[in-house]
């Protein structure tokens, strides 16, 4: 049985990703409406930054809270998650 894996930061991360999803939906609309490429690129950059920041918070939170116990499993987990930085 899997126990839910939650941290205090997860609601904030979820909120960031929902905002990013809203921005991404806006980008699709902008493309469909024929908006200027510069505007679209700017909005895509905002989506990219939001996702990157959410990922960074998630990974740093994981390192801070999940890897407190020094063990072989923790070391392997640390090596695994740092691939995504």
mmCIF file as gemmi writes it, N, C-alpha and C atoms, coordinates in Angstrom:
data_model
loop_
_atom_site.group_PDB
_atom_site.id
_atom_site.type_symbol
_atom_site.label_atom_id
_atom_site.label_alt_id
_atom_site.label_comp_id
_atom_site.label_asym_id
_atom_site.label_entity_id
_atom_site.label_seq_id
_atom_site.pdbx_PDB_ins_code
_atom_site.Cartn_x
_atom_site.Cartn_y
_atom_site.Cartn_z
_atom_site.occupancy
_atom_site.B_iso_or_equiv
_atom_site.pdbx_formal_charge
_atom_site.auth_seq_id
_atom_site.auth_asym_id
_atom_site.pdbx_PDB_model_num
ATOM 1 N N . UNK Axp A 1 ? 0.842 -1.179 0 1 0 ? 1 A 1
ATOM 2 C CA . UNK Axp A 1 ? 0 0 0 1 0 ? 1 A 1
ATOM 3 C C . UNK Axp A 1 ? 0.884 1.238 0 1 0 ? 1 A 1
ATOM 4 N N . UNK Axp A 2 ? 0.649 2.151 -0.943 1 0 ? 2 A 1
ATOM 5 C CA . UNK Axp A 2 ? 1.411 3.391 -1.01 1 0 ? 2 A 1
ATOM 6 C C . UNK Axp A 2 ? 0.821 4.438 -0.084 1 0 ? 2 A 1
ATOM 7 N N . UNK Axp A 3 ? 1.674 5.039 0.705 1 0 ? 3 A 1
ATOM 8 C CA . UNK Axp A 3 ? 1.263 6.125 1.586 1 0 ? 3 A 1
ATOM 9 C C . UNK Axp A 3 ? 1.426 7.426 0.808 1 0 ? 3 A 1
ATOM 10 N N . UNK Axp A 4 ? 0.426 8.327 0.84 1 0 ? 4 A 1
ATOM 11 C CA . UNK Axp A 4 ? 0.572 9.599 0.119 1 0 ? 4 A 1
ATOM 12 C C . UNK Axp A 4 ? 1.836 10.335 0.563 1 0 ? 4 A 1
ATOM 13 N N . UNK Axp A 5 ? 2.521 10.876 -0.406 1 0 ? 5 A 1
ATOM 14 C CA . UNK Axp A 5 ? 3.781 11.591 -0.153 1 0 ? 5 A 1
ATOM 15 C C . UNK Axp A 5 ? 3.503 13.078 -0.307 1 0 ? 5 A 1
ATOM 16 N N . UNK Axp A 6 ? 3.327 13.763 0.814 1 0 ? 6 A 1
ATOM 17 C CA . UNK Axp A 6 ? 2.984 15.192 0.764 1 0 ? 6 A 1
ATOM 18 C C . UNK Axp A 6 ? 3.892 15.997 1.671 1 0 ? 6 A 1
ATOM 19 N N . UNK Axp A 7 ? 4.154 17.217 1.241 1 0 ? 7 A 1
ATOM 20 C CA . UNK Axp A 7 ? 4.945 18.172 2.014 1 0 ? 7 A 1
ATOM 21 C C . UNK Axp A 7 ? 4.14 19.459 2.15 1 0 ? 7 A 1
ATOM 22 N N . UNK Axp A 8 ? 4.537 20.291 3.076 1 0 ? 8 A 1
ATOM 23 C CA . UNK Axp A 8 ? 3.865 21.581 3.257 1 0 ? 8 A 1
ATOM 24 C C . UNK Axp A 8 ? 3.951 22.445 1.994 1 0 ? 8 A 1
ATOM 25 N N . UNK Axp A 9 ? 4.985 22.258 1.204 1 0 ? 9 A 1
ATOM 26 C CA . UNK Axp A 9 ? 5.172 23.073 -0.002 1 0 ? 9 A 1
ATOM 27 C C . UNK Axp A 9 ? 4.274 22.636 -1.167 1 0 ? 9 A 1
ATOM 28 N N . UNK Axp A 10 ? 3.71 21.453 -1.11 1 0 ? 10 A 1
ATOM 29 C CA . UNK Axp A 10 ? 2.957 20.926 -2.25 1 0 ? 10 A 1
ATOM 30 C C . UNK Axp A 10 ? 1.762 21.791 -2.658 1 0 ? 10 A 1
ATOM 31 N N . UNK Axp A 11 ? 0.974 22.349 -1.735 1 0 ? 11 A 1
ATOM 32 C CA . UNK Axp A 11 ? -0.123 23.225 -2.191 1 0 ? 11 A 1
ATOM 33 C C . UNK Axp A 11 ? 0.376 24.45 -2.967 1 0 ? 11 A 1
ATOM 34 N N . UNK Axp A 12 ? 1.489 25.037 -2.528 1 0 ? 12 A 1
ATOM 35 C CA . UNK Axp A 12 ? 2.044 26.191 -3.247 1 0 ? 12 A 1
ATOM 36 C C . UNK Axp A 12 ? 2.563 25.774 -4.618 1 0 ? 12 A 1
ATOM 37 N N . UNK Axp A 13 ? 3.193 24.613 -4.679 1 0 ? 13 A 1
ATOM 38 C CA . UNK Axp A 13 ? 3.687 24.11 -5.963 1 0 ? 13 A 1
ATOM 39 C C . UNK Axp A 13 ? 2.507 23.849 -6.901 1 0 ? 13 A 1
ATOM 40 N N . UNK Axp A 14 ? 1.471 23.244 -6.372 1 0 ? 14 A 1
ATOM 41 C CA . UNK Axp A 14 ? 0.274 22.981 -7.17 1 0 ? 14 A 1
ATOM 42 C C . UNK Axp A 14 ? -0.317 24.283 -7.705 1 0 ? 14 A 1
ATOM 43 N N . UNK Axp A 15 ? -0.379 25.305 -6.863 1 0 ? 15 A 1
ATOM 44 C CA . UNK Axp A 15 ? -0.903 26.608 -7.292 1 0 ? 15 A 1
ATOM 45 C C . UNK Axp A 15 ? -0.045 27.2 -8.401 1 0 ? 15 A 1
ATOM 46 N N . UNK Axp A 16 ? 1.273 27.087 -8.278 1 0 ? 16 A 1
ATOM 47 C CA . UNK Axp A 16 ? 2.182 27.593 -9.325 1 0 ? 16 A 1
ATOM 48 C C . UNK Axp A 16 ? 1.926 26.888 -10.649 1 0 ? 16 A 1
ATOM 49 N N . UNK Axp A 17 ? 1.761 25.575 -10.576 1 0 ? 17 A 1
ATOM 50 C CA . UNK Axp A 17 ? 1.552 24.804 -11.8 1 0 ? 17 A 1
ATOM 51 C C . UNK Axp A 17 ? 0.193 25.096 -12.426 1 0 ? 17 A 1
ATOM 52 N N . UNK Axp A 18 ? -0.809 25.346 -11.61 1 0 ? 18 A 1
ATOM 53 C CA . UNK Axp A 18 ? -2.123 25.711 -12.151 1 0 ? 18 A 1
ATOM 54 C C . UNK Axp A 18 ? -2.049 27.063 -12.856 1 0 ? 18 A 1
ATOM 55 N N . UNK Axp A 19 ? -1.291 28.004 -12.282 1 0 ? 19 A 1
ATOM 56 C CA . UNK Axp A 19 ? -1.096 29.295 -12.953 1 0 ? 19 A 1
ATOM 57 C C . UNK Axp A 19 ? -0.369 29.094 -14.278 1 0 ? 19 A 1
ATOM 58 N N . UNK Axp A 20 ? 0.651 28.236 -14.27 1 0 ? 20 A 1
ATOM 59 C CA . UNK Axp A 20 ? 1.401 27.956 -15.501 1 0 ? 20 A 1
ATOM 60 C C . UNK Axp A 20 ? 0.479 27.342 -16.553 1 0 ? 20 A 1
ATOM 61 N N . UNK Axp A 21 ? -0.401 26.46 -16.115 1 0 ? 21 A 1
ATOM 62 C CA . UNK Axp A 21 ? -1.353 25.841 -17.045 1 0 ? 21 A 1
ATOM 63 C C . UNK Axp A 21 ? -2.263 26.911 -17.645 1 0 ? 21 A 1
ATOM 64 N N . UNK Axp A 22 ? -2.705 27.859 -16.825 1 0 ? 22 A 1
ATOM 65 C CA . UNK Axp A 22 ? -3.527 28.96 -17.331 1 0 ? 22 A 1
ATOM 66 C C . UNK Axp A 22 ? -2.783 29.795 -18.349 1 0 ? 22 A 1
ATOM 67 N N . UNK Axp A 23 ? -1.501 30.069 -18.07 1 0 ? 23 A 1
ATOM 68 C CA . UNK Axp A 23 ? -0.685 30.821 -19.023 1 0 ? 23 A 1
ATOM 69 C C . UNK Axp A 23 ? -0.512 30.028 -20.321 1 0 ? 23 A 1
ATOM 70 N N . UNK Axp A 24 ? -0.313 28.734 -20.199 1 0 ? 24 A 1
ATOM 71 C CA . UNK Axp A 24 ? -0.146 27.902 -21.388 1 0 ? 24 A 1
ATOM 72 C C . UNK Axp A 24 ? -1.424 27.888 -22.225 1 0 ? 24 A 1
ATOM 73 N N . UNK Axp A 25 ? -2.571 27.819 -21.562 1 0 ? 25 A 1
ATOM 74 C CA . UNK Axp A 25 ? -3.842 27.91 -22.293 1 0 ? 25 A 1
ATOM 75 C C . UNK Axp A 25 ? -3.932 29.242 -23.038 1 0 ? 25 A 1
ATOM 76 N N . UNK Axp A 26 ? -3.44 30.31 -22.408 1 0 ? 26 A 1
ATOM 77 C CA . UNK Axp A 26 ? -3.425 31.624 -23.05 1 0 ? 26 A 1
ATOM 78 C C . UNK Axp A 26 ? -2.544 31.623 -24.291 1 0 ? 26 A 1
ATOM 79 N N . UNK Axp A 27 ? -1.417 30.924 -24.209 1 0 ? 27 A 1
ATOM 80 C CA . UNK Axp A 27 ? -0.508 30.843 -25.356 1 0 ? 27 A 1
ATOM 81 C C . UNK Axp A 27 ? -1.204 30.169 -26.534 1 0 ? 27 A 1
ATOM 82 N N . UNK Axp A 28 ? -1.897 29.087 -26.259 1 0 ? 28 A 1
ATOM 83 C CA . UNK Axp A 28 ? -2.614 28.383 -27.333 1 0 ? 28 A 1
ATOM 84 C C . UNK Axp A 28 ? -3.636 29.321 -27.977 1 0 ? 28 A 1
ATOM 85 N N . UNK Axp A 29 ? -4.37 30.044 -27.155 1 0 ? 29 A 1
ATOM 86 C CA . UNK Axp A 29 ? -5.353 31.003 -27.674 1 0 ? 29 A 1
ATOM 87 C C . UNK Axp A 29 ? -4.665 32.081 -28.499 1 0 ? 29 A 1
ATOM 88 N N . UNK Axp A 30 ? -3.542 32.574 -28.006 1 0 ? 30 A 1
ATOM 89 C CA . UNK Axp A 30 ? -2.798 33.619 -28.721 1 0 ? 30 A 1
ATOM 90 C C . UNK Axp A 30 ? -2.381 33.124 -30.101 1 0 ? 30 A 1
ATOM 91 N N . UNK Axp A 31 ? -1.91 31.879 -30.166 1 0 ? 31 A 1
ATOM 92 C CA . UNK Axp A 31 ? -1.485 31.308 -31.452 1 0 ? 31 A 1
ATOM 93 C C . UNK Axp A 31 ? -2.687 31.185 -32.381 1 0 ? 31 A 1
ATOM 94 N N . UNK Axp A 32 ? -3.8 30.685 -31.846 1 0 ? 32 A 1
ATOM 95 C CA . UNK Axp A 32 ? -5.002 30.51 -32.657 1 0 ? 32 A 1
ATOM 96 C C . UNK Axp A 32 ? -5.547 31.85 -33.157 1 0 ? 32 A 1
ATOM 97 N N . UNK Axp A 33 ? -5.339 32.918 -32.38 1 0 ? 33 A 1
ATOM 98 C CA . UNK Axp A 33 ? -5.821 34.242 -32.769 1 0 ? 33 A 1
ATOM 99 C C . UNK Axp A 33 ? -4.842 34.984 -33.678 1 0 ? 33 A 1
ATOM 100 N N . UNK Axp A 34 ? -3.662 34.43 -33.878 1 0 ? 34 A 1
ATOM 101 C CA . UNK Axp A 34 ? -2.675 35.071 -34.736 1 0 ? 34 A 1
ATOM 102 C C . UNK Axp A 34 ? -1.98 36.246 -34.083 1 0 ? 34 A 1
ATOM 103 N N . UNK Axp A 35 ? -1.79 36.181 -32.783 1 0 ? 35 A 1
ATOM 104 C CA . UNK Axp A 35 ? -1.117 37.261 -32.064 1 0 ? 35 A 1
ATOM 105 C C . UNK Axp A 35 ? 0.356 37.317 -32.461 1 0 ? 35 A 1
ATOM 106 N N . UNK Axp A 36 ? 1.011 38.463 -32.234 1 0 ? 36 A 1
ATOM 107 C CA . UNK Axp A 36 ? 2.428 38.607 -32.604 1 0 ? 36 A 1
ATOM 108 C C . UNK Axp A 36 ? 3.32 37.568 -31.891 1 0 ? 36 A 1
ATOM 109 N N . UNK Axp A 37 ? 4.295 37.092 -32.633 1 0 ? 37 A 1
ATOM 110 C CA . UNK Axp A 37 ? 5.21 36.065 -32.107 1 0 ? 37 A 1
ATOM 111 C C . UNK Axp A 37 ? 5.956 36.541 -30.861 1 0 ? 37 A 1
ATOM 112 N N . UNK Axp A 38 ? 6.273 37.83 -30.806 1 0 ? 38 A 1
ATOM 113 C CA . UNK Axp A 38 ? 6.98 38.348 -29.635 1 0 ? 38 A 1
ATOM 114 C C . UNK Axp A 38 ? 6.113 38.198 -28.389 1 0 ? 38 A 1
ATOM 115 N N . UNK Axp A 39 ? 4.827 38.483 -28.499 1 0 ? 39 A 1
ATOM 116 C CA . UNK Axp A 39 ? 3.91 38.331 -27.368 1 0 ? 39 A 1
ATOM 117 C C . UNK Axp A 39 ? 3.804 36.862 -26.949 1 0 ? 39 A 1
ATOM 118 N N . UNK Axp A 40 ? 3.732 35.993 -27.94 1 0 ? 40 A 1
ATOM 119 C CA . UNK Axp A 40 ? 3.627 34.558 -27.666 1 0 ? 40 A 1
ATOM 120 C C . UNK Axp A 40 ? 4.9 34.058 -26.995 1 0 ? 40 A 1
ATOM 121 N N . UNK Axp A 41 ? 6.045 34.475 -27.506 1 0 ? 41 A 1
ATOM 122 C CA . UNK Axp A 41 ? 7.322 34.052 -26.924 1 0 ? 41 A 1
ATOM 123 C C . UNK Axp A 41 ? 7.443 34.527 -25.476 1 0 ? 41 A 1
ATOM 124 N N . UNK Axp A 42 ? 6.99 35.75 -25.212 1 0 ? 42 A 1
ATOM 125 C CA . UNK Axp A 42 ? 7.038 36.283 -23.851 1 0 ? 42 A 1
ATOM 126 C C . UNK Axp A 42 ? 6.168 35.439 -22.92 1 0 ? 42 A 1
ATOM 127 N N . UNK Axp A 43 ? 4.998 35.065 -23.373 1 0 ? 43 A 1
ATOM 128 C CA . UNK Axp A 43 ? 4.092 34.259 -22.559 1 0 ? 43 A 1
ATOM 129 C C . UNK Axp A 43 ? 4.66 32.851 -22.358 1 0 ? 43 A 1
ATOM 130 N N . UNK Axp A 44 ? 5.258 32.293 -23.396 1 0 ? 44 A 1
ATOM 131 C CA . UNK Axp A 44 ? 5.895 30.972 -23.266 1 0 ? 44 A 1
ATOM 132 C C . UNK Axp A 44 ? 7.049 31.02 -22.265 1 0 ? 44 A 1
ATOM 133 N N . UNK Axp A 45 ? 7.782 32.112 -22.281 1 0 ? 45 A 1
ATOM 134 C CA . UNK Axp A 45 ? 8.877 32.281 -21.325 1 0 ? 45 A 1
ATOM 135 C C . UNK Axp A 45 ? 8.331 32.281 -19.894 1 0 ? 45 A 1
ATOM 136 N N . UNK Axp A 46 ? 7.202 32.938 -19.681 1 0 ? 46 A 1
ATOM 137 C CA . UNK Axp A 46 ? 6.579 32.964 -18.353 1 0 ? 46 A 1
ATOM 138 C C . UNK Axp A 46 ? 6.151 31.562 -17.919 1 0 ? 46 A 1
ATOM 139 N N . UNK Axp A 47 ? 5.617 30.79 -18.854 1 0 ? 47 A 1
ATOM 140 C CA . UNK Axp A 47 ? 5.22 29.403 -18.551 1 0 ? 47 A 1
ATOM 141 C C . UNK Axp A 47 ? 6.452 28.587 -18.168 1 0 ? 47 A 1
ATOM 142 N N . UNK Axp A 48 ? 7.487 28.71 -18.971 1 0 ? 48 A 1
ATOM 143 C CA . UNK Axp A 48 ? 8.724 27.97 -18.723 1 0 ? 48 A 1
ATOM 144 C C . UNK Axp A 48 ? 9.31 28.308 -17.356 1 0 ? 48 A 1
ATOM 145 N N . UNK Axp A 49 ? 9.362 29.591 -17.012 1 0 ? 49 A 1
ATOM 146 C CA . UNK Axp A 49 ? 9.904 30.022 -15.722 1 0 ? 49 A 1
ATOM 147 C C . UNK Axp A 49 ? 9.054 29.495 -14.57 1 0 ? 49 A 1
ATOM 148 N N . UNK Axp A 50 ? 7.745 29.519 -14.717 1 0 ? 50 A 1
ATOM 149 C CA . UNK Axp A 50 ? 6.852 29.04 -13.658 1 0 ? 50 A 1
ATOM 150 C C . UNK Axp A 50 ? 7.077 27.56 -13.402 1 0 ? 50 A 1
ATOM 151 N N . UNK Axp A 51 ? 7.215 26.789 -14.465 1 0 ? 51 A 1
ATOM 152 C CA . UNK Axp A 51 ? 7.443 25.348 -14.31 1 0 ? 51 A 1
ATOM 153 C C . UNK Axp A 51 ? 8.821 25.083 -13.726 1 0 ? 51 A 1
ATOM 154 N N . UNK Axp A 52 ? 9.829 25.793 -14.2 1 0 ? 52 A 1
ATOM 155 C CA . UNK Axp A 52 ? 11.187 25.636 -13.678 1 0 ? 52 A 1
ATOM 156 C C . UNK Axp A 52 ? 11.238 25.963 -12.186 1 0 ? 52 A 1
ATOM 157 N N . UNK Axp A 53 ? 10.579 27.046 -11.794 1 0 ? 53 A 1
ATOM 158 C CA . UNK Axp A 53 ? 10.568 27.428 -10.382 1 0 ? 53 A 1
ATOM 159 C C . UNK Axp A 53 ? 9.821 26.41 -9.527 1 0 ? 53 A 1
ATOM 160 N N . UNK Axp A 54 ? 8.72 25.878 -10.03 1 0 ? 54 A 1
ATOM 161 C CA . UNK Axp A 54 ? 7.974 24.856 -9.298 1 0 ? 54 A 1
ATOM 162 C C . UNK Axp A 54 ? 8.831 23.6 -9.122 1 0 ? 54 A 1
ATOM 163 N N . UNK Axp A 55 ? 9.53 23.226 -10.17 1 0 ? 55 A 1
ATOM 164 C CA . UNK Axp A 55 ? 10.412 22.05 -10.093 1 0 ? 55 A 1
ATOM 165 C C . UNK Axp A 55 ? 11.519 22.27 -9.076 1 0 ? 55 A 1
ATOM 166 N N . UNK Axp A 56 ? 12.102 23.45 -9.091 1 0 ? 56 A 1
ATOM 167 C CA . UNK Axp A 56 ? 13.187 23.766 -8.167 1 0 ? 56 A 1
ATOM 168 C C . UNK Axp A 56 ? 12.711 23.691 -6.713 1 0 ? 56 A 1
ATOM 169 N N . UNK Axp A 57 ? 11.554 24.279 -6.434 1 0 ? 57 A 1
ATOM 170 C CA . UNK Axp A 57 ? 11.004 24.238 -5.073 1 0 ? 57 A 1
ATOM 171 C C . UNK Axp A 57 ? 10.743 22.797 -4.655 1 0 ? 57 A 1
ATOM 172 N N . UNK Axp A 58 ? 10.158 22.005 -5.542 1 0 ? 58 A 1
ATOM 173 C CA . UNK Axp A 58 ? 9.876 20.602 -5.238 1 0 ? 58 A 1
ATOM 174 C C . UNK Axp A 58 ? 11.155 19.84 -4.904 1 0 ? 58 A 1
ATOM 175 N N . UNK Axp A 59 ? 12.175 19.998 -5.729 1 0 ? 59 A 1
ATOM 176 C CA . UNK Axp A 59 ? 13.428 19.264 -5.518 1 0 ? 59 A 1
ATOM 177 C C . UNK Axp A 59 ? 14.128 19.735 -4.254 1 0 ? 59 A 1
ATOM 178 N N . UNK Axp A 60 ? 14.186 21.04 -4.038 1 0 ? 60 A 1
ATOM 179 C CA . UNK Axp A 60 ? 14.839 21.539 -2.82 1 0 ? 60 A 1
ATOM 180 C C . UNK Axp A 60 ? 14.088 21.09 -1.575 1 0 ? 60 A 1
ATOM 181 N N . UNK Axp A 61 ? 12.764 21.098 -1.635 1 0 ? 61 A 1
ATOM 182 C CA . UNK Axp A 61 ? 11.972 20.623 -0.501 1 0 ? 61 A 1
ATOM 183 C C . UNK Axp A 61 ? 12.241 19.144 -0.247 1 0 ? 61 A 1
ATOM 184 N N . UNK Axp A 62 ? 12.331 18.387 -1.313 1 0 ? 62 A 1
ATOM 185 C CA . UNK Axp A 62 ? 12.625 16.951 -1.179 1 0 ? 62 A 1
ATOM 186 C C . UNK Axp A 62 ? 13.979 16.747 -0.513 1 0 ? 62 A 1
ATOM 187 N N . UNK Axp A 63 ? 14.965 17.485 -0.967 1 0 ? 63 A 1
ATOM 188 C CA . UNK Axp A 63 ? 16.303 17.361 -0.395 1 0 ? 63 A 1
ATOM 189 C C . UNK Axp A 63 ? 16.283 17.749 1.082 1 0 ? 63 A 1
ATOM 190 N N . UNK Axp A 64 ? 15.58 18.829 1.413 1 0 ? 64 A 1
ATOM 191 C CA . UNK Axp A 64 ? 15.525 19.303 2.792 1 0 ? 64 A 1
ATOM 192 C C . UNK Axp A 64 ? 14.791 18.356 3.724 1 0 ? 64 A 1
ATOM 193 N N . UNK Axp A 65 ? 13.722 17.726 3.247 1 0 ? 65 A 1
ATOM 194 C CA . UNK Axp A 65 ? 12.871 16.954 4.147 1 0 ? 65 A 1
ATOM 195 C C . UNK Axp A 65 ? 12.96 15.448 4.002 1 0 ? 65 A 1
ATOM 196 N N . UNK Axp A 66 ? 13.204 14.974 2.821 1 0 ? 66 A 1
ATOM 197 C CA . UNK Axp A 66 ? 13.181 13.526 2.6 1 0 ? 66 A 1
ATOM 198 C C . UNK Axp A 66 ? 14.535 12.869 2.755 1 0 ? 66 A 1
ATOM 199 N N . UNK Axp A 67 ? 15.583 13.657 2.691 1 0 ? 67 A 1
ATOM 200 C CA . UNK Axp A 67 ? 16.911 13.055 2.716 1 0 ? 67 A 1
ATOM 201 C C . UNK Axp A 67 ? 17.645 13.322 4.023 1 0 ? 67 A 1
ATOM 202 N N . UNK Axp A 68 ? 16.872 13.608 5.074 1 0 ? 68 A 1
ATOM 203 C CA . UNK Axp A 68 ? 17.489 13.858 6.368 1 0 ? 68 A 1
ATOM 204 C C . UNK Axp A 68 ? 18.187 12.619 6.916 1 0 ? 68 A 1
ATOM 205 N N . UNK Axp A 69 ? 17.602 11.483 6.646 1 0 ? 69 A 1
ATOM 206 C CA . UNK Axp A 69 ? 18.19 10.244 7.15 1 0 ? 69 A 1
ATOM 207 C C . UNK Axp A 69 ? 19.279 9.777 6.192 1 0 ? 69 A 1
ATOM 208 N N . UNK Axp A 70 ? 20.48 9.689 6.691 1 0 ? 70 A 1
ATOM 209 C CA . UNK Axp A 70 ? 21.602 9.238 5.858 1 0 ? 70 A 1
ATOM 210 C C . UNK Axp A 70 ? 21.537 7.718 5.744 1 0 ? 70 A 1
ATOM 211 N N . UNK Axp A 71 ? 21.177 7.268 4.56 1 0 ? 71 A 1
ATOM 212 C CA . UNK Axp A 71 ? 21.118 5.831 4.309 1 0 ? 71 A 1
ATOM 213 C C . UNK Axp A 71 ? 21.433 5.581 2.851 1 0 ? 71 A 1
ATOM 214 N N . UNK Axp A 72 ? 21.607 4.365 2.51 1 0 ? 72 A 1
ATOM 215 C CA . UNK Axp A 72 ? 21.891 3.995 1.128 1 0 ? 72 A 1
ATOM 216 C C . UNK Axp A 72 ? 20.701 4.376 0.25 1 0 ? 72 A 1
ATOM 217 N N . UNK Axp A 73 ? 19.498 4.142 0.739 1 0 ? 73 A 1
ATOM 218 C CA . UNK Axp A 73 ? 18.306 4.479 -0.032 1 0 ? 73 A 1
ATOM 219 C C . UNK Axp A 73 ? 18.223 5.986 -0.257 1 0 ? 73 A 1
ATOM 220 N N . UNK Axp A 74 ? 18.518 6.768 0.773 1 0 ? 74 A 1
ATOM 221 C CA . UNK Axp A 74 ? 18.481 8.222 0.643 1 0 ? 74 A 1
ATOM 222 C C . UNK Axp A 74 ? 19.523 8.708 -0.349 1 0 ? 74 A 1
ATOM 223 N N . UNK Axp A 75 ? 20.701 8.134 -0.306 1 0 ? 75 A 1
ATOM 224 C CA . UNK Axp A 75 ? 21.765 8.529 -1.227 1 0 ? 75 A 1
ATOM 225 C C . UNK Axp A 75 ? 21.354 8.247 -2.663 1 0 ? 75 A 1
ATOM 226 N N . UNK Axp A 76 ? 20.782 7.084 -2.891 1 0 ? 76 A 1
ATOM 227 C CA . UNK Axp A 76 ? 20.326 6.736 -4.236 1 0 ? 76 A 1
ATOM 228 C C . UNK Axp A 76 ? 19.213 7.68 -4.67 1 0 ? 76 A 1
ATOM 229 N N . UNK Axp A 77 ? 18.3 8.012 -3.755 1 0 ? 77 A 1
ATOM 230 C CA . UNK Axp A 77 ? 17.212 8.925 -4.057 1 0 ? 77 A 1
ATOM 231 C C . UNK Axp A 77 ? 17.748 10.313 -4.387 1 0 ? 77 A 1
ATOM 232 N N . UNK Axp A 78 ? 18.723 10.759 -3.629 1 0 ? 78 A 1
ATOM 233 C CA . UNK Axp A 78 ? 19.352 12.056 -3.867 1 0 ? 78 A 1
ATOM 234 C C . UNK Axp A 78 ? 19.973 12.1 -5.258 1 0 ? 78 A 1
ATOM 235 N N . UNK Axp A 79 ? 20.716 11.075 -5.613 1 0 ? 79 A 1
ATOM 236 C CA . UNK Axp A 79 ? 21.343 11.025 -6.936 1 0 ? 79 A 1
ATOM 237 C C . UNK Axp A 79 ? 20.277 11.026 -8.036 1 0 ? 79 A 1
ATOM 238 N N . UNK Axp A 80 ? 19.196 10.32 -7.809 1 0 ? 80 A 1
ATOM 239 C CA . UNK Axp A 80 ? 18.13 10.231 -8.796 1 0 ? 80 A 1
ATOM 240 C C . UNK Axp A 80 ? 17.477 11.598 -9.02 1 0 ? 80 A 1
ATOM 241 N N . UNK Axp A 81 ? 17.114 12.279 -7.949 1 0 ? 81 A 1
ATOM 242 C CA . UNK Axp A 81 ? 16.373 13.535 -8.105 1 0 ? 81 A 1
ATOM 243 C C . UNK Axp A 81 ? 17.246 14.676 -8.626 1 0 ? 81 A 1
ATOM 244 N N . UNK Axp A 82 ? 18.519 14.654 -8.341 1 0 ? 82 A 1
ATOM 245 C CA . UNK Axp A 82 ? 19.377 15.743 -8.816 1 0 ? 82 A 1
ATOM 246 C C . UNK Axp A 82 ? 19.567 15.698 -10.335 1 0 ? 82 A 1
ATOM 247 N N . UNK Axp A 83 ? 19.217 14.615 -10.965 1 0 ? 83 A 1
ATOM 248 C CA . UNK Axp A 83 ? 19.27 14.561 -12.431 1 0 ? 83 A 1
ATOM 249 C C . UNK Axp A 83 ? 18.341 15.595 -13.054 1 0 ? 83 A 1
ATOM 250 N N . UNK Axp A 84 ? 17.323 16.013 -12.316 1 0 ? 84 A 1
ATOM 251 C CA . UNK Axp A 84 ? 16.315 16.919 -12.856 1 0 ? 84 A 1
ATOM 252 C C . UNK Axp A 84 ? 16.618 18.391 -12.596 1 0 ? 84 A 1
ATOM 253 N N . UNK Axp A 85 ? 17.712 18.674 -11.931 1 0 ? 85 A 1
ATOM 254 C CA . UNK Axp A 85 ? 18.08 20.079 -11.685 1 0 ? 85 A 1
ATOM 255 C C . UNK Axp A 85 ? 18.587 20.725 -12.957 1 0 ? 85 A 1
